[in-house]
């Protein structure tokens, strides 16, 4: 975890994000593999470097490094919205049992 360099900056910005599904339902274990693949795809596409990722049955820990031009709220919004949409597309019948409101 050393410094990263771009044209005019040298930085080492790391973020630790933790979030859980609606009502903290323990539903992540059956979809863990596709969820992890989705996280990695999104982070690769947007230039975020995953330093650690842990998916528990009822919450997710994501530790990543990003360029300072990306705000923490932007990173979370991007990662959560894209992965949620992909999980609904891939696992809709399973998720509807627990998250009937589409959240």
N, C-alpha and C positions, 0 to 999 in steps of 0.2 A: 504494500500500500504506500507507494511513493508518490511524489509529485507528478502531476500530469502537466503537459505543456501545450499551449496553443500559440497563435501568432503574438499576442500581447499579454498573456497571462501565464503564471505558474500557479497551480492550485492543487489542493487535496481536500475536496469537499465530499463528505460521506454523510449519508442519511440512513437512519434506522426507522423503518415504518412498520407498524403493527396494526392489523385490522382484522375484524371478525365478520362472519356472515350475519345477516339479519336475525335478530333474536338469539344470537350466538348458538345456532343449531350446529351440532357436530356432523356436518355433511361433507366436509372436504376430503375425508379419507378415500372414498370411492372414486373421486375425480382428481386425485392428487397428481397423477402422471400428466394428464392433459393440462391441468392448471399450471404445473411447473413448466411445461413446454411453452404454454402461452406467455408466461412471465418472461421466459428467456427470449422468445421471438420479439416481444414488444420492446424489451430493453435493448436488444441488438438493433432493432430498427431505429430507435430514437437516440442511440449512442450512450445509454446508461450502462455502467459496468456492474454486474451483480457480484458482490463480494461474498454474500451468504444469503441463502434462502432456506427457510424451514417452514414446512406446511404441517400444522397440527390439525386434528379433526375439527377444531372449532376456532382456529385463528391462524394468521399467516405472519411470519417475520420476514421482512425483506430489508437487507442491508446493501446499499448500493452507492456507487460513486457517480457523480454527474458534473458536467461543466457548470460553472457558476451562473451562466445565463439562464439556466433552468431553475425556476423556483420550486420549493418543495410541494406547494399546492398544485403546480402544473404537472409535476412528475406523478403524484398520486392520482390526479384526475385522469391522466393519460393511461397509466397502468391499470387502474381499476376499471375504467370504462371499457377499454378494449378487451381485457380478460373476462369481464362479466358478460359482455356481448357474446364472446366466443364460447363461454361455458353454457350460456342459454341455448346457443345454436347446437352444441354437441350433446348436452345432457338435459334437455328440456323436460322430458317425462319424469326424470328423477328429481329435478329441482322443484318442479311444480308441487310435489308432495309437501315440501317444507316451506317454500317461498311462494305461496299462492298469489301474492300481489305483484309478482314480476320484478321484485327488487333484488 
